[in-house]
Amino acid sequence: MKLKMENIIFPNIRIIVAPDVYKRVSKGKNLNISIKLKNNHVPVSQKGKNYQVQMDLSIENKEKDLIIEAIGVASFLLDELQDEEQKEFALNVNCCAIMFPYIREKITYLTQSAGLEPLILESFNFVDRYNKSKQQEESDT
């Protein structure tokens, strides 16, 4: 299998911050952040080798006075895939794993530029996420 990211763009990234968040962050108080991640993909060529993958990332703290939303869209070339299962895995795991560091970097830079402590997101296990979604699908049927 060959997989190549051809480009990535960020059509929407926004940070919504309440004024007292700056005070809590500067005092070193924990923001209790939760992360929601979803992705989807669509073919962009008739031969089924070019795909557009969109990753939506939503981060908020428990008090909901810090909200970060980011959308990343990347174009991938997938070649030499054996079957549909391999393609599904590549689009939901490999492509997302390639995109995530770019989104994580943008979040870190933008939170620092906004005057907050830089928010450095931990690595994300896309294989585990994929396996859990497959198990959920199987238990629903």
VENNOR-V929020 format. One record per pair of residues at least 24 apart in sequence whose C-alpha atoms are under 7 Angstrom apart, sorted by the first residue. I is the first residue (numbers start at 1). J is the second residue. D is the distance in whole Angstrom. If there is no record, write none. Layout:
i=I j=J d=D
i=I j=J d=D
//
This chain:
i=1 j=79 d=6
i=1 j=80 d=5
i=1 j=81 d=5
i=2 j=78 d=6
i=2 j=79 d=5
i=2 j=80 d=6
i=3 j=76 d=7
i=3 j=77 d=6
i=3 j=78 d=5
i=3 j=79 d=7
i=4 j=76 d=6
i=4 j=77 d=5
i=4 j=78 d=7
i=5 j=74 d=7
i=5 j=75 d=6
i=5 j=76 d=4
i=5 j=77 d=6
i=6 j=75 d=5
i=6 j=76 d=6
i=7 j=74 d=5
i=7 j=75 d=5
i=8 j=72 d=7
i=8 j=73 d=6
i=8 j=74 d=4
i=8 j=75 d=7
i=9 j=72 d=6
i=9 j=73 d=5
i=9 j=74 d=6
i=10 j=71 d=6
i=10 j=72 d=5
i=10 j=73 d=6
i=11 j=71 d=6
i=11 j=72 d=7
i=12 j=70 d=6
i=12 j=71 d=5
i=13 j=69 d=6
i=13 j=70 d=4
i=13 j=71 d=6
i=14 j=68 d=6
i=14 j=69 d=5
i=14 j=70 d=7
i=15 j=67 d=6
i=15 j=68 d=4
i=15 j=69 d=7
i=16 j=66 d=6
i=16 j=67 d=5
i=16 j=68 d=6
i=17 j=65 d=6
i=17 j=66 d=5
i=17 j=67 d=7
i=18 j=65 d=5
i=18 j=66 d=7
i=21 j=65 d=7
i=22 j=116 d=6
i=25 j=116 d=7
i=25 j=117 d=7
i=31 j=61 d=6
i=32 j=61 d=5
i=32 j=62 d=6
i=33 j=59 d=7
i=33 j=60 d=5
i=33 j=61 d=4
i=33 j=62 d=7
i=34 j=59 d=6
i=34 j=60 d=6
i=34 j=61 d=6
i=35 j=59 d=5
i=35 j=60 d=7
i=49 j=77 d=6
i=49 j=78 d=5
i=49 j=79 d=6
i=50 j=75 d=7
i=50 j=76 d=6
i=50 j=77 d=5
i=50 j=78 d=6
i=51 j=75 d=6
i=51 j=76 d=5
i=51 j=77 d=7
i=52 j=76 d=6
i=72 j=103 d=7
i=92 j=130 d=7
i=93 j=126 d=5
i=93 j=127 d=6
i=93 j=130 d=7
i=97 j=126 d=7
//
